[in-house]
């Protein structure tokens, strides 16, 4: 092959890489933004679960977060919210003691959050509602804790008896 043939071939392919780049970039950006969005969703899901578990653990032994004050019910909610590590949403808490706040009975802590997408390109499953439920045995009885605690569920969420 001589030099003139090589130069003609290079000249005819000079815009090919730009066209290939333009065709691939939307797919690549969508993939990268999807990874970011779902990574944040999974991070918040783990943070929500950890917050519910930590709040339930502190509630059953009657030891609440250092920054929480007020009535015991408010301290439980404050402890749960303080232990959740959310980046895209905010937590709503429901605490139930179906058989009363009696030693050996169950304490149920449910937490849910409405997540919003960072980029808006990728839809979240379940309309962005993530939920978790933790059940623990009450270790310290409390006569002051008699009522269940239920915050308003986030938009699109609910406190149905099927999951909490």
N, C-alpha and C positions, 0 to 999 in steps of 0.2 A: 504494500500500500504506500502510495506516495504522500507527500506533505499536503498537497492541495486537497486530496480526498479527506484526510483527517481534519483539515481546517473547515471544510464544508460541513462535515458531520457535526463538529463542535458548534458551529454557527447555527445549525438547524435545531440543536438540542439546548440552546442557551436559555430558553424560558421554561423548559420542562421541569426543572426542580422547583421553580416558583409556583407552577400550576399544581404540582404534587403537594407542595407545602400547603397551598390554599385548600386543597381537597381534604387533607388529613387533619389540619388544625381544629376545625369544629368538633370532630370526633374526639380528638385528643383533649381539648379543653373540657368537653362534657365529661369525659372519663376522669380527668383530674379533679374537677369540681364535685363530681359524684363521690369520689373517694374522700374528699375533704368533708362534704356534708354527712355522709354515712359514718365516717370516723368520729365526727363530733356527736352524732346521734348515739353511737355505741359507747362513747366516753360518758355521755350523760346517763345512759341506761345503767352503766356500772356505778356511777356516782349516786344515782337514785337508790339502787339496791343497797349500797353501802350505807347511805344515810338512814334508810329505813331500819336496817339491822342495828346500826349503832344507836339510833334513837330508841328502839325497842329495848335494847340491852340496858341502856341507862335508865329507862323508865321502870323496868321490872325490879331494879335494885334501888330505885329512888335516888339516884345520883344524876343530876342534870348538868348541862353545859355551863361553864363558868360565866358566860355572858348572858345567861337567861335568868330572868327574874319574874316575879308575879306569882299568880296562882299556879298550882302544880300542872293543871291542864295546859296553860300557856307555856310552861317550861318544857313540857314534852314536845309540843309543836315546835318551839324554838330550837330545841336540841336536835330534832329530826331535820329541820331546815338548815341548821348550822352544819350538820354532818353531810348533807348532800352537796355534791360538787357539780353544779350544773353550769353549762356555758351558753346554752341556747334557749333555755326556758326557766320557769320558776315552779317550785314544788307546791302542791296542795296536799294536805295531810288529813287522814282520818284515823283515829285511834279508838278501838273498841275493846271492852272487856265484857264479853257476852254473859258470863256468869258472875259478874261483879269483880271488884278489885280485891280478890281473896287469894291468899298464898296457895300456889299449886294450880290455879286456874289459868286459862289462856288470856294472853294479851295479843291483840291483832293490830298491827300498824300497816296501813296502806298509804302509799304515796303515788301520785301521778303528776305528770307534767305535760304541757303542750309545747312541743318543740317547734321552732321555726327554722327554716332553711337559711343557711348563711348566704348562699348564692341565688336561691330561688329556681335553679335549673332542674333540680331533682325532687320528685314528690316523695314524701315519707310515707311508710306504711301506717295504717290505722289513723290517718289524718294527723300524724305527728304526735299522737298521744302515747306516752310510755308509762307503764305501770309496774309496780312491784308490791308484794305483800309479804310481811314477815310475821310469824307466829312464835311467841315465846311463853314460857311459864312464868307467872308472877312469883317473885321470890320474897318481896316485902309487901305485906298487906298495907293498904292505905284507906282509912275511913274518909279522908277528904276527897278522894277520887271516886266519884260515884257515876258521873255522867260520861257518855261517850263524847268524843271531840270530832267534829266534822267541819272542815273548811269547805268553801264553795269549790266545786270541781271546775277545772279549766274548761274553756269553750270546747265543746265536742267530747268532753269526758263525762263520766258519771260514777257514782258510788254504788252501782248495782250489787245486789246480794250474790250474784254469780261469781264475782271475783273478790269482793271484800265484805 
